[in-house]
């Protein structure tokens, strides 16, 4: 694997840094942190508009088709600006697992398209739901069970917990 940052990656990182500097000012982030959810749907939407949710989604599914090297730069920027969002759970971890499925597998392309355009939020976690960060705000949960990983609607999982 080539870990060199090419000009496109460095330009994208610089654009994201400028974007976060203006759209995620410390004052705005403090307000977000003090809300019950601790998340900002508006900021999440703006991050999607900038292409961050499409970063590792294949181009034929509406994404940018970039790799782990690109995410190493983006997670650095997200951390530097202390972005309170589980964006990497959806756009990096979930997208990576879903794109590894064979083409045509159970809505693979449609789901990757939704990740790319930012219209779905996926929380990733262990089997215990009380340990899944951002489960309450997710549309889907990606949870392990034995040797398998399951993608479940949050509503279904919540109903199972009540039984």
Secondary structure, DSSP 8 states (H G I E B T S, - for coil): ------HHHHHHHHHHHHHHHHHT-HHHHHHHHTSSS---HHHHHHHHHTTGGGTTS-GGGTS----HHHHHHHHHHHHHTT--S-HHIIIIIIHHHHHTS-TTSTTHHHHHHHHHHT---EEEE-S-GGG-TTGGG-SEEEEEETTEEEEEEHHHHHHHHH-
